[in-house]
Structure formats: structure tokens, C-alpha cells
Amino acid sequence: MRGLVANPNGEMIERPIKTNFREGMSVLEYFISTHGARKGLADTALRTADSGYLTRRLVDVAAGVVIKDLGDENIDWRGTKKSLNDKKYNHSKLYGRVIATDIKSGNKIIETEFGQKLTKGTFIDEVVLHAIEQSDVEEVFVLSPFNSLNPESMDPLCYGYSLATGIPVEVGEAVGIIAAQSIGEPGTQLTMRTFHTGGSVQTTESTEAVYDKITKSIGVRAEVLKIETDSKTGIQKMYCLHSTPEVSLSHGKYINLYDPSLDNTASIQKKLEELNKNSKILQKELDGLENDVNEYENKKSTHISNNFENKKGYEDFKKDFAEISELSLKEQKKPTEELKEKYSDFYQIYKNYLKTLANKEETEFKLKEISRQVSDYESFINYFSKKNILKFCTVIETEEPDGKEAWTPLYDSRFNLESELKKNKSDGKYVIPSGPQTFFNRVRTNEDGKIVKAKVRKQVNLTGGAEKTSGLPRVVEIFEARTPKGSAVLSPIEGKVISITPTPEGNREVTITNDKEEVTLLVLRRQQMLVNTGDKLKAGHKLTDGPKDPKDVLSINGVRTCQEYLVDEVQKTYRDQGVEVHDKHVEMIVRQMLRRVRIVKSNNSDFLPNELVDSTVFRKTNQELVKDGKVPAEGRPELMGITKASLATDSWLSAASFQETTRVLTEAAMKRSNDSLSGLKENVIIGTLIPAGTGSNAYQAMKPSLPDAPEVSELGFMASTSEDSEDEALPNPAQWLAMLGDENEVEDE
């Protein structure tokens, strides 16, 4: 059967097509099944134009990049990291490149089957690529277009092999145009296949390390009391305390007083003895105070009859005494003297009585506190002494060390996570749910000590949704550096999520903190959260679902991470469609998008604030300023879409022939711009030799040494037929443009 199909809006039609073409369909089934076919035909026709326009923009942005050998100082030998997590794509990542740092397995440099060592400067051909795939290397550093420092040209080592010839690229090769055509040509394939994935679940195969695990079931909820390693056998023991309310409460108190990794019975016994001794002293004090209070109470009626006319007089005295005691010391002085004069005999007796009462209350409170502490310490000994602990604990043990990887505990002790005694608190969890849990794990290794890996199939994308941009529109979105629809919220700092607070509107405020700073980010209610409270995040980590905004990646993680992200995203789109494009072609375009720097502070340089400057000019100017002991300019890298990058080129001829001709020419005239005719496009427009292939400077500087060869003019063809003088002959277009410029300067003078 044909199953579910989508309607023209990309939504699934709920009625499945139960028949197929062989059996024959009903009228309704045939009608709804034609949506896809018609949309496919219309889409192909419409999107072919989009693909062609993308190719034109790519050619325009990269046309000027030609192979030039400017020496070793033009290469950043730190290289570009390429991870080898999927063998299928190793060829399009590595083939034809130059190794930037020696490729080692352990401390030994890898060799091919023919004994060639994979050292810095080696070209990666099929043999070298096979050797890398056979090794257990997970990442390789190679030279890429990102490592060629002069943005006007491309170093031959950074480009590697010409994929047309299978040998190192020659000087003068127009690699920018080759890159643009390599990306643009499969654009129509992306377009035609965009809708074929509707409703399917996409799975990918990848290799992951295999882990050995120690998994057991305690049977009840528990808390980790301590993890200790036996000094003789090397066995790790995790003490899991059964989490009844009484034990859990006692555990919470205990960790703020003592470290549970030690046996604290002796120190607790000492504390108990101290408390009992103090208790006896306080009890003696309390007895004395109670006697004094009772003595006053017994003589109270005599005191009243001797000092007051009636009981009301006594009550008035008590009231006056209480009111005076609430006044400030300065205000108390006069009324106190008056009260003393009036009741001279009784005043001091009553004052002493109140003092005795206060002392009695304080002593009673101290005794209660001691009683509580005694109760706590007795429960500590009951639960946590060395002889009693095993009654309330399950101990999980690892195997004896066997020379392989060490076991890693997946839980931490409550003391390490919560105790106020622990200054540097660690991150982790101490609560063990009931049911089977993994307590320790380690990477599985074979006899040679190499990590054992297994193939894993993962569902990476449910493509039924209409929201996800894919195919050609996604490629255009990346190359134009647009903010994607429904982009993810990224963490601007490395730290820990300490709170996720709902707002009245239904959104969420996520607070991330580290030792230096704290940030609060707003997550809209429609966005799906990917993190929880307590999670540790790296800078640039996604808090919500959705694609990352390349501008955010640039500002948080820097140029190199942004370049790698853009390349990966473009390649993901092509690879989903089964199209193989070499990474270096995409890198050529991404390099052009990030070649400008926005000036933030000009300092001692001649740059203007907010000016866009070529990264090479910026770097060289700053090097000169530092050499002269001056303050260099400050700038930040600017990510430009390919259209914007084309219009921002130094050549006004090239920019004007691309788009917005009037604006470009007006700006060029206002700035009195000068075009050095260094690129391909400018020379094509004016009809002179292009600086690529045999027209490049390297070839033009050569003069053939053929002394016996006849001159072309002597052969009688291609010679001038007219008798015109040199003055009357038409100048070539470049000379004519130069002459126009000279005439204008003379007029200005």
C-alpha cells in the first residue's frame, strides 16, 4: 500500500491510501495521491531558477580567489580539526588535503601499508586515507582554506589536490569559481528531492565507545553516604544509605558536622560526654534560680501589703516598670528615679526577681538545646558508627583493578554535593531511585588497550513537520547568514543552570552562573527546553530545540567554531540528499563570508570606528602598530551573507556588475574609489587578460627561451593590415579607462 501522503501545505492527510498502482485506486485515493506528483513538477520548475541564482551569487563572492604561492608565512600551520565520527564522509572531509600536525596513535606516528609516515606536510591520497581509517584516530588536523591567511588568494598547500586531476593544484587555478560551481551544480538535485522525505523517520549510523557497567537493584530509594577505595585491593566501594525519613533527616544534619568518609564515633562520644557534663552544671544553676523564684512567690503577699495600699497599686507599679523598661536609656533616667523614690524598698526586690526569671528561661532553653544535641548525636552513633552503618547501607563494589580503564562512579556522596564543610562543591547526584541502577561504568578496551566501538543507529530527524527548513532554502539561509526561523537560545557563558523560573506570560527565565558572572536568558513558551536545573553547560550550548543562529555562534564561540558550524550545516543538507561535495569547496565560500573585521576602537590606527576592514589589512596594520610601540586597533569579526560580501568587495566594477548598480556606482564616485583590477570579473568586463591560469603573474613573468623561433609578424598572419600609425590605433580598454582617469585629474587641477 502507498500509505499516508501530504497535502500541498506539507500536512499529512489522515486518510491513508490502502491500495497501490497495480491493484488500482479509487477516484478519491488517486486524486489525493496526485498532490505530491504535481507539487514535485511545479517545484522543480520554480526552484531551478533559485538554484541558478544561488550559483551566480556564489561565483560572484568567490571569483577573485586564485591559487598563489606566497610562502610559508601565509599559512597557519595549526590547521583545522576534522572529526572522523562517520567513515562514509571521510573522503569528502580529508581526501587531497595536507596534514597540519603529525597523526599519532598513542605516542607512535601512524604509517601506511607501504611504510610512509603520516607526518606534517603529507598529502592525503587514497593510501593515506585508508591508513587513517584503519587507525583508532578520532580527529585529524589538516590545512584547509581557513588556514590561508591572505583572503585575496589561496595557498596551494591549503587547497591540496585539484579534484579534477588528482594531483596538487597548480598556481593560477581559479579555485573560487570551481568551489562555487561545485556547490551550485547539485542545487537542482536538492530542490527536486526536498519533498521525498515527507513523513519518514531518518536514521543515521555512527560509532560510539562501548561501556562496561556495574548495574544492581537496591530495592529501595537510597542516598550515597560515601565512596571509598580500598588501599590494598584497589576496589571502590559505594555506601548507599537506605532513605527512610528518619535516616535521611539524620544524614542531612550529620554531613554538616562531620565527613562521613571517616569514622567519627570517638569524636561524637567525646561531644556527648561534654554535653552531659554541661547539662549537669546547667541543671544545678536552674535549681538555684527556681529556688529564688519560689522564695519571691512565697513572700509576694507580704511585699504587697508592706509597700502598697492595695493590689491595684501593685499592678500600677508593674505597668509603670514595664513602660519605663521599653524607653531608651536616656529617657529611662528621670522616671526610674521617680519610681525608686516612691517605692524605695520594693523597687530593687522586683528588679532582681525579673532578672532571675530571665536567667531561668535562658538556662531552660540551653538545657533543651543540649537535650536535642544529645538526641542527634545518639542517632548519629545509631546510624553512622562503623559497627552500625552496614545495618542501614547496601555496599556496591567494583571488581579488582585488572590493568584496564578505572571504574568511574556515576553518583557522588551527599557530603560532597551539599555539605557546608565542603568549600568546593562538586556537581552530580546522590539520590539513587529504587529499581535497577548503574553505579559504575568504564570504557571497554581490547587486549591491545584500544577502545572497543560499536555501530549505533540513531533517529536524527522526523521530517514530517513543515516548520523545518531543509533542502535548497536551508543552504541559501546559511550562505546568506540569515537568522533561522525558530532559532535556539544559546548559553553565552560556561556554567551551571541554577534556576528555571516561569514568568506571568508563560515564558521561562533560565539563570546560568559560574565563578565570575551570572546571566538570565528568556525562553519563549513555544520553545522546547533541552536543559534542566543543575545541568552544566559550555558556552554556545543549546538551551532549546532548533538550529543555531550563526551570528550568535560567532559572538559566543569565535570565528573558527562559526566556520566549522556553517560548513557542517551546509554539508548536512547535501548529505541528507545523498550528494557528496568536498568540504573545501564549502570552506572557500565560508572563508569569504568571514573575511571582514568591524572596527570597535581605532586607538592609534587610521581606521574609523564602525568601519569594515579586510582581516589581512587589519592584522598587518596592528602588527606594525605593536612593532612601533603604539596601541593597536580593536575590532570584531563580521559575518556577512554572500550577497552582502559581494557588494562589499574592494572592486567597484565587480560589485556594480552584480546587483544594485546605481547605489554601488554612486558610492564609488562619492568616495573617489580606485579599482586595481586584481580580480577575474573586473578584467572580464573590460576585456583584458584575467589574472588566472596562464594570465596569472607567475606565468606572465616567464619569458620563453626560443632563440630560433620566428616572430609571429614574420609569418605574415595576425599582422596589422592597416597602415595606421601607432597614435591612430585604438587603445585597449584598460588603457582607455586609465586615460579617462588622467583627463579628469587634469580638469580638477
C-alpha positions in Angstrom: 0.0 0.0 0.0 1.1 3.6 -0.6 0.3 4.8 3.0 0.0 8.4 4.2 0.6 11.3 1.8 1.0 15.0 2.4 -1.3 17.8 1.0 0.2 20.8 -0.8 0.8 22.6 2.6 3.0 19.8 3.8 0.4 18.5 6.3 -0.4 14.8 6.5 -3.8 13.7 5.0 -5.3 11.5 7.7 -6.8 9.0 5.2 -4.1 6.5 4.1 -4.0 5.2 0.6 -4.6 1.4 1.2 -4.2 0.3 -2.4 -1.3 0.6 -4.9 -1.0 1.2 -8.7 -1.1 -2.5 -9.5 -4.4 -3.1 -7.7 -5.9 0.2 -8.8 -7.1 3.1 -6.7 -10.4 4.7 -6.1 -11.1 8.1 -7.5 -10.5 9.8 -4.1 -7.3 7.9 -3.5 -5.9 8.7 -6.9 -6.8 12.4 -6.5 -5.1 12.8 -3.2 -2.0 10.9 -4.3 -1.5 13.3 -7.3 -0.8 16.2 -4.9 2.7 15.1 -4.4 3.4 14.5 -8.1 2.0 17.9 -9.2 3.9 19.7 -6.4 7.1 18.0 -7.4 6.8 19.1 -11.0 5.9 22.7 -10.1 8.6 22.8 -7.5 11.3 21.6 -10.0 10.4 24.3 -12.4 10.3 27.1 -9.8 13.3 26.1 -7.8 15.7 25.6 -10.8 15.7 29.4 -11.0 16.6 29.7 -7.3 19.5 27.2 -7.8 20.8 29.2 -10.7 20.6 32.4 -8.7 22.5 30.8 -5.8 25.2 29.7 -8.2 25.5 33.2 -9.6 25.9 34.7 -6.1 28.5 32.0 -5.1 30.5 32.7 -8.2 30.4 36.4 -7.5 31.6 36.2 -3.9 34.5 33.7 -4.7 35.5 34.6 -8.2 38.6 36.5 -7.2 40.2 33.6 -5.3 43.1 32.2 -7.3 45.9 29.9 -6.3 49.1 31.9 -5.4 52.1 30.6 -3.6 53.0 33.4 -1.1 55.3 31.2 1.0 55.1 29.6 4.4 54.3 32.8 6.3 50.9 32.8 4.5 49.9 29.5 6.2 48.5 29.0 9.7 50.0 25.5 10.4 47.7 25.0 13.4 45.3 23.5 10.9 41.6 22.8 11.0 40.2 20.0 13.1 38.2 17.3 11.2 36.4 14.7 13.4 36.1 11.2 11.9 32.9 10.1 13.5 31.3 8.7 10.3 33.5 6.8 7.8 31.1 7.5 4.9 32.1 11.1 4.8 35.9 10.8 5.4 36.6 11.1 1.7 34.8 14.4 1.3 36.5 15.7 4.5 40.1 14.6 4.1 41.0 13.5 0.5 43.5 15.7 -1.2 44.4 17.7 1.9 47.8 18.3 3.6 48.3 17.1 7.2 49.0 20.0 9.6 50.3 18.0 12.6 51.7 14.5 12.8 48.9 11.9 13.1 49.7 9.7 16.2 48.1 6.7 17.7 49.3 6.9 21.3 52.8 8.2 21.0 53.6 6.5 17.7 53.2 8.2 14.3 50.8 6.2 12.1 52.3 4.6 8.9 50.7 3.5 5.7 51.0 -0.2 4.5 54.0 1.0 2.4 55.8 2.4 5.4 55.0 6.1 4.7 54.7 8.1 7.9 51.8 10.4 8.3 53.8 13.5 9.3 53.2 17.2 8.9 53.1 18.2 5.2 51.9 14.8 3.9 49.2 14.9 1.2 46.2 12.6 2.0 45.7 10.3 -1.0 43.7 7.1 -1.1 46.5 5.1 0.6 47.0 7.6 3.4 43.2 7.9 3.9 42.9 4.1 4.2 45.7 4.2 6.9 43.8 6.9 8.8 40.5 4.9 8.6 42.2 1.7 9.9 43.7 3.5 12.9 41.7 4.5 16.0 42.3 8.2 15.5 39.1 10.3 16.1 40.3 13.6 14.8 42.8 14.9 12.4 44.3 18.4 11.9 44.7 19.3 8.2 45.3 22.5 6.3 42.1 24.0 4.9 41.2 27.2 3.1 40.7 28.7 6.6 44.4 28.4 7.2 45.4 30.5 4.1 46.0 34.0 5.6 45.7 36.2 2.5 42.0 36.5 1.7 42.7 37.7 -1.9 44.3 34.3 -2.9 44.6 30.7 -1.8 47.8 28.9 -0.8 48.3 25.7 -2.8 49.0 23.6 0.3 45.8 24.9 2.0 43.8 23.8 -1.1 45.6 20.5 -1.6 44.8 18.3 -4.6 42.9 19.6 -7.7 40.0 17.2 -7.7 39.9 17.4 -11.5 43.5 16.0 -11.9 44.1 14.1 -8.6 47.5 15.9 -8.2 48.5 19.0 -6.1 46.8 22.1 -7.5 48.8 24.4 -9.8 49.4 28.1 -9.3 46.9 30.2 -11.2 43.9 27.8 -10.8 40.6 29.7 -10.3 39.6 27.7 -7.3 37.0 30.2 -6.1 34.9 29.6 -9.3 35.4 25.8 -9.1 34.1 25.9 -5.4 31.1 28.0 -6.4 30.2 25.7 -9.3 30.7 22.5 -7.2 28.2 23.8 -4.6 25.7 25.3 -7.1 25.5 22.4 -9.6 23.8 19.9 -7.2 21.3 22.7 -6.1 18.7 21.3 -8.6 19.1 17.9 -7.0 18.4 19.3 -3.6 15.3 21.0 -4.9 13.8 18.0 -6.6 14.3 15.7 -3.6 13.1 18.1 -0.9 9.6 16.6 -0.6 10.5 13.0 -1.0 11.3 12.7 2.7 7.9 13.8 4.0 6.7 11.7 6.9 9.7 9.5 7.2 12.0 8.9 10.2 15.6 9.5 9.3 18.2 7.3 11.0 22.0 7.7 10.9 24.7 5.2 11.7 27.6 6.3 13.9 30.2 4.6 16.0 30.3 5.0 19.8 32.5 3.6 22.5 31.2 0.5 24.4 30.9 0.8 28.2 31.2 -1.9 30.8 28.7 -1.3 33.6 28.0 -2.4 37.2 24.2 -2.4 37.5 22.3 -3.6 40.5 18.9 -3.0 42.3 19.0 -2.0 46.0 15.2 -2.4 46.1 14.6 0.9 48.0 15.3 4.6 47.4 18.8 5.4 48.7 21.4 8.2 49.2 25.1 7.9 48.7 26.8 8.2 52.1 30.4 7.9 50.9 32.6 6.3 48.2 36.0 4.9 49.3 38.8 3.0 47.7 40.4 0.0 49.5 44.1 0.9 49.7 45.2 -2.8 49.5 43.0 -4.2 46.8 42.0 -1.0 44.8 38.4 -2.0 45.0 36.0 1.0 45.0 33.0 0.8 47.5 29.9 2.9 47.3 27.9 3.0 50.6 24.2 3.5 49.7 22.2 4.6 52.7 18.5 3.4 52.7 16.5 6.6 52.5 13.8 6.3 55.3 12.6 9.7 56.6 14.5 9.4 59.9 17.7 8.2 58.3 17.5 10.9 55.6 16.9 13.7 58.1 19.8 12.5 60.3 22.0 12.2 57.3 21.3 15.8 56.3 22.3 17.0 59.8 25.3 14.7 60.0 27.0 15.9 56.8 27.1 19.5 58.0 29.0 18.4 61.1 31.3 15.5 60.0 32.9 14.0 56.9 31.3 10.5 56.5 34.4 9.1 54.8 35.9 9.0 58.3 34.8 7.0 61.4 33.6 9.8 63.7 32.4 7.6 66.6 35.1 8.7 69.0 34.7 12.4 68.4 30.9 12.1 68.8 31.3 10.2 72.1 33.6 13.0 73.3 30.9 15.5 72.3 28.3 13.5 74.2 30.4 13.4 77.4 31.0 17.2 77.1 27.2 17.8 76.6 26.3 15.6 79.7 28.8 17.5 81.8 27.4 20.8 80.7 23.9 19.5 81.3 24.6 18.7 85.0 26.1 22.2 85.5 23.1 23.9 83.9 20.7 21.8 85.9 22.4 22.9 89.2 22.1 26.5 88.1 18.4 26.0 87.1 17.6 24.5 90.6 19.2 27.6 92.3 17.2 30.0 90.1 13.9 28.1 90.7 14.5 28.4 94.5 15.0 32.2 94.2 11.7 32.5 92.1 9.8 30.3 94.6 11.1 32.4 97.5 9.8 35.6 95.9 6.4 34.0 95.1 6.1 32.9 98.8 6.8 36.4 100.1 4.8 38.2 97.4 1.7 38.9 99.5 3.9 40.3 102.4 5.8 42.6 99.9 2.5 44.0 98.5 0.9 44.7 102.0 4.2 46.4 103.2 4.7 48.6 100.1 1.2 49.2 98.5 -2.2 50.3 99.8 -4.0 47.7 97.8 -3.5 45.2 94.9 -4.3 47.9 92.3 -1.2 49.9 93.5 1.0 46.8 92.8 -0.5 46.3 89.3 0.1 50.0 88.5 3.7 49.7 89.7 4.3 46.6 87.4 2.7 48.6 84.5 4.9 51.7 85.1 8.0 49.5 85.4 7.3 47.7 82.1 6.7 51.0 80.3 10.0 52.5 81.6 12.0 49.5 80.5 10.8 50.0 76.9 12.2 53.5 76.8 15.7 54.4 75.7 18.5 54.6 78.3 18.4 58.4 78.2 14.7 58.6 78.6 14.6 56.0 81.4 16.7 58.0 83.8 14.1 60.5 85.2 11.0 58.1 85.5 13.3 55.5 87.0 14.5 57.8 89.8 10.9 58.9 90.5 9.7 55.3 90.8 12.7 54.4 93.0 11.8 57.3 95.4 8.1 56.3 95.5 8.8 52.6 96.2 12.4 52.6 97.6 12.2 49.3 99.4 10.3 47.2 96.8 12.0 48.6 93.5 15.3 46.6 93.9 13.5 43.4 95.1 11.2 43.4 92.0 14.1 44.2 89.6 16.2 41.2 91.0 13.1 39.0 90.6 12.7 39.8 86.9 16.4 39.2 86.3 16.2 35.8 87.9 13.2 34.9 85.7 15.1 35.9 82.5 18.1 33.8 83.6 15.8 30.8 84.4 14.3 31.0 80.8 17.7 31.2 79.2 19.0 28.2 81.2 15.9 26.2 80.4 16.5 26.9 76.6 20.2 25.9 76.9 19.2 22.6 78.6 16.6 21.9 75.8 19.2 22.6 73.1 21.7 20.2 74.9 19.0 17.6 75.1 18.3 18.0 71.3 22.0 17.7 70.5 22.4 14.6 72.7 19.4 13.1 70.8 21.1 14.0 67.4 24.5 12.6 68.4 22.9 9.4 69.7 21.1 8.9 66.4 24.4 9.6 64.6 26.0 6.8 66.5 22.9 4.6 66.0 23.1 5.1 62.2 26.6 6.1 61.2 29.1 4.4 63.6 31.3 1.8 61.9 29.6 -1.2 63.5 26.0 0.1 62.8 26.4 1.6 59.3 26.1 -1.7 57.4 22.7 -2.3 59.0 21.3 0.6 57.1 23.5 0.5 54.0 24.0 -1.5 50.8 27.6 -1.5 49.7 28.2 -1.7 45.9 31.7 -2.9 45.0 33.7 -2.8 41.7 36.0 -5.6 40.6 39.7 -5.6 41.4 41.8 -3.5 39.1 42.8 -5.5 36.0 45.2 -3.0 34.3 42.4 -1.7 32.1 40.4 1.6 32.4 39.5 2.6 36.0 35.8 2.4 37.1 34.0 5.8 37.2 31.3 6.3 39.9 28.1 7.7 38.4 26.9 9.1 41.7 28.6 11.3 44.3 28.3 11.4 48.1 25.7 13.8 49.6 28.6 15.3 51.7 30.4 16.4 48.5 27.3 17.9 47.0 25.5 19.6 50.0 27.8 20.0 53.0 28.7 23.5 54.1 32.1 22.0 55.3 32.9 21.3 51.7 34.0 24.6 50.1 34.5 23.3 46.5 31.2 21.5 46.0 31.1 19.1 43.1 28.4 18.5 40.5 26.5 15.3 40.4 23.6 13.4 42.0 23.4 11.5 45.3 19.8 10.2 45.3 19.5 6.6 43.9 16.0 5.8 42.7 14.5 2.3 43.5 14.9 -0.3 40.8 18.0 -1.3 38.7 20.6 1.4 38.5 24.1 1.7 37.0 26.5 2.7 39.8 29.9 2.5 38.0 31.0 2.3 34.3 34.2 2.3 32.3 35.2 2.3 28.6 35.7 -1.2 27.3 39.1 -1.8 25.8 40.6 -4.9 24.0 43.8 -6.7 24.7 45.9 -4.0 22.9 44.4 -1.3 25.1 42.3 0.2 22.2 38.8 1.4 22.9 36.1 -1.0 21.6 33.5 0.7 19.4 30.2 -0.4 18.1 27.8 0.9 15.4 24.8 2.8 16.7 21.7 3.7 14.8 20.0 6.9 15.9 16.8 8.7 14.8 18.1 12.2 14.0 15.1 13.9 12.3 11.4 13.4 12.0 10.9 15.2 8.7 7.1 15.3 8.7 6.9 18.8 10.1 6.5 21.7 7.8 8.5 24.1 10.1 11.9 22.7 9.5 13.8 24.4 6.7 15.6 21.9 4.5 17.0 21.4 1.0 17.9 24.5 -1.1 16.2 27.1 1.2 18.3 25.9 4.1 21.5 26.2 2.0 20.5 29.7 0.9 19.7 30.6 4.6 23.2 29.6 5.7 25.1 31.3 2.9 23.1 34.5 3.4 23.8 34.3 7.2 20.2 34.8 8.0 18.8 34.1 11.5 16.9 30.8 11.1 13.2 30.5 11.9 12.7 29.2 15.4 16.5 29.5 16.2 17.7 28.0 19.5 18.6 30.0 22.6 22.4 29.6 23.3 24.2 29.8 26.6 26.6 32.9 26.4 28.8 31.6 29.2 30.2 28.3 30.6 28.4 27.5 33.8 25.6 25.7 35.6 21.8 26.1 35.3 20.8 27.2 38.8 17.1 28.1 38.2 14.3 27.9 35.6 11.6 30.4 36.6 8.2 30.7 34.8 7.1 34.3 34.0 3.5 35.5 34.2 3.2 35.3 30.4 4.1 31.6 30.4 7.7 32.1 29.2 10.7 30.9 31.3 13.7 32.7 32.6 16.9 30.5 32.8 19.6 31.6 35.1 23.2 30.3 34.4 26.0 31.1 36.7 29.8 30.5 37.2 32.5 31.8 39.4 32.7 35.2 37.6 29.3 36.1 36.3 25.6 35.3 36.2 23.2 35.6 33.2 19.5 35.3 32.8 18.0 34.2 29.5 14.4 34.4 28.3 13.0 31.2 26.7 9.6 31.6 25.0 6.8 29.3 25.9 6.7 27.8 22.3 10.3 26.7 22.5 11.1 23.2 23.8 13.7 23.1 26.6 16.7 20.8 26.3 18.2 21.5 29.8 17.2 21.1 33.4 18.2 22.8 36.7 21.7 21.6 37.7 23.0 20.9 34.2 26.5 22.0 33.4 26.7 23.9 30.1 29.5 25.0 27.9 29.5 28.4 26.1 27.4 28.1 23.0 25.4 25.1 24.3 21.7 25.0 23.1 19.1 25.5 25.8 16.2 24.9 23.4 15.4 22.9 20.3 16.1 24.4 16.8 19.0 25.5 14.6 21.7 27.8 16.0 22.0 31.4 14.7 25.4 31.7 13.1 25.8 35.3 14.4 25.3 34.0 17.9 27.8 31.2 17.4 30.4 33.8 16.1 29.9 36.2 19.1 30.0 33.4 21.7 32.5 30.8 20.4 34.6 32.8 17.9 35.5 32.7 14.2 36.8 29.1 14.0 33.8 27.5 15.6 31.4 29.6 13.5 33.3 28.5 10.3 33.0 24.8 11.3 29.3 25.2 12.2 28.5 26.8 8.8 30.4 24.1 6.9 28.7 21.3 8.9 25.2 22.7 8.4 25.7 23.0 4.6 27.1 19.6 4.3 24.3 18.1 6.5 21.8 19.4 3.9 23.7 18.0 0.9 24.5 14.6 2.6 20.8 14.2 3.5 20.1 14.2 -0.2 23.0 11.8 -0.9 25.1 14.5 -2.7 28.8 14.4 -2.0 30.5 17.8 -2.1 34.1 18.2 -0.8 34.3 20.2 2.4 37.0 22.5 0.9 34.5 24.0 -1.6 32.1 25.0 1.2 35.1 26.3 3.2 36.1 28.5 0.3 32.7 30.3 0.4 32.5 30.4 4.2 36.0 32.0 4.3 34.8 34.8 2.1 31.8 35.4 4.4 34.2 36.0 7.4 37.0 38.0 5.8 35.9 41.4 7.2 36.5 43.0 10.6 34.3 45.7 12.1 36.4 48.3 13.9 35.3 48.8 17.5 38.1 51.2 18.7 40.6 52.7 16.3 43.2 53.7 19.0 46.4 54.7 17.3 45.4 53.4 13.8 43.9 55.3 10.9 40.7 53.2 10.9 37.4 54.8 11.6 35.1 53.4 14.3 32.4 51.0 12.8 34.4 50.7 9.5 34.6 47.4 7.7 38.2 46.4 7.1 39.7 43.4 5.4 41.1 41.0 8.0 44.6 40.9 6.5 44.8 44.7 6.4 43.6 44.8 10.0 46.2 42.2 11.1 49.1 43.7 9.3 48.3 47.3 10.5 48.1 46.1 14.1 51.4 44.2 13.7 53.1 47.4 12.5 51.5 49.4 15.4 52.7 46.9 18.0 56.2 47.0 16.5 56.2 50.8 16.8 55.1 50.6 20.5 51.6 52.0 19.7 48.1 50.8 20.8 46.6 48.5 18.1 43.0 48.9 16.8 40.3 46.8 18.3 37.8 45.0 16.1 35.4 42.1 16.0 34.9 39.7 13.1 31.8 40.3 11.0 29.7 37.6 9.4 28.3 38.7 6.1 25.9 36.9 3.8 27.3 36.1 0.3 25.2 38.9 -1.4 26.4 41.5 1.2 30.0 40.2 0.9 29.9 40.5 -2.9 28.7 44.1 -2.6 31.4 44.9 0.0 34.2 43.9 -2.3 37.1 46.4 -2.9 36.4 46.3 -6.7 33.5 48.7 -7.6 33.4 47.3 -11.2 32.7 43.8 -9.8 30.1 45.0 -7.3 28.3 47.2 -9.8 28.0 44.3 -12.3 26.4 42.1 -9.6 23.5 44.0 -8.0 22.3 47.5 -7.0 24.4 49.1 -9.8 23.3 52.6 -9.2 24.0 52.5 -5.4 27.4 51.0 -5.9 28.5 53.4 -8.6 27.2 56.4 -6.6 29.1 55.3 -3.5 32.2 54.7 -5.6 32.0 58.1 -7.2 31.5 59.8 -3.8 34.5 58.0 -2.3 36.5 58.5 -5.4 37.2 54.8 -5.4 40.0 53.2 -7.3 39.7 49.7 -8.9 43.0 47.9 -9.0 41.6 45.3 -11.5 43.0 42.5 -9.4 40.1 40.0 -9.7 38.7 37.9 -12.5 35.4 39.7 -13.0 36.8 43.2 -13.5 39.1 42.0 -16.2 36.4 40.1 -18.0 34.2 43.3 -18.0 37.0 45.5 -19.6 38.3 42.7 -21.8 41.8 42.2 -20.6 43.8 39.1 -19.6 42.3 37.6 -16.4 44.8 37.0 -13.6 44.2 33.2 -13.6 45.7 30.3 -15.4 48.3 31.5 -17.9 47.2 35.1 -17.3 48.4 35.0 -13.7 51.5 36.9 -12.6 53.6 33.7 -12.1 53.1 32.8 -15.8 53.3 36.3 -17.2 56.6 36.8 -15.6 58.1 33.9 -17.6 59.6 34.5 -21.0 60.1 31.6 -23.4 63.6 30.9 -24.3 63.3 30.1 -28.0 66.1 31.9 -29.9 65.5 30.2 -33.3 61.7 30.6 -33.3 60.4 33.1 -35.9 58.4 36.1 -34.8 54.6 35.9 -35.5 54.8 39.1 -37.6 57.4 37.4 -39.9 54.9 34.6 -40.7 52.6 37.0 -42.4 49.4 36.4 -40.4 47.9 38.1 -37.4 49.9 41.1 -38.5 48.4 44.6 -38.8 46.9 45.1 -42.3 46.3 48.8 -41.9 48.9 51.4 -42.4 47.6 53.4 -39.3 50.2 55.0 -37.2 50.5 53.9 -33.5 48.8 57.2 -32.4 45.7 56.5 -34.5 45.3 52.8 -33.3 42.6 52.2 -30.8 43.9 51.8 -27.2 42.9 48.7 -25.3 40.0 49.1 -22.8 42.3 49.2 -19.7 44.4 52.0 -21.2 41.3 53.9 -22.2 39.9 53.7 -18.6 43.3 54.9 -17.3 43.3 57.8 -19.8 39.8 58.9 -18.7 41.1 59.0 -15.1 44.1 61.1 -16.1 41.9 63.6 -18.0 39.6 64.0 -15.0 42.6 64.8 -12.7 43.9 67.4 -15.2 40.4 69.1 -15.3 40.3 69.1 -11.5 43.6 70.9 -11.3 
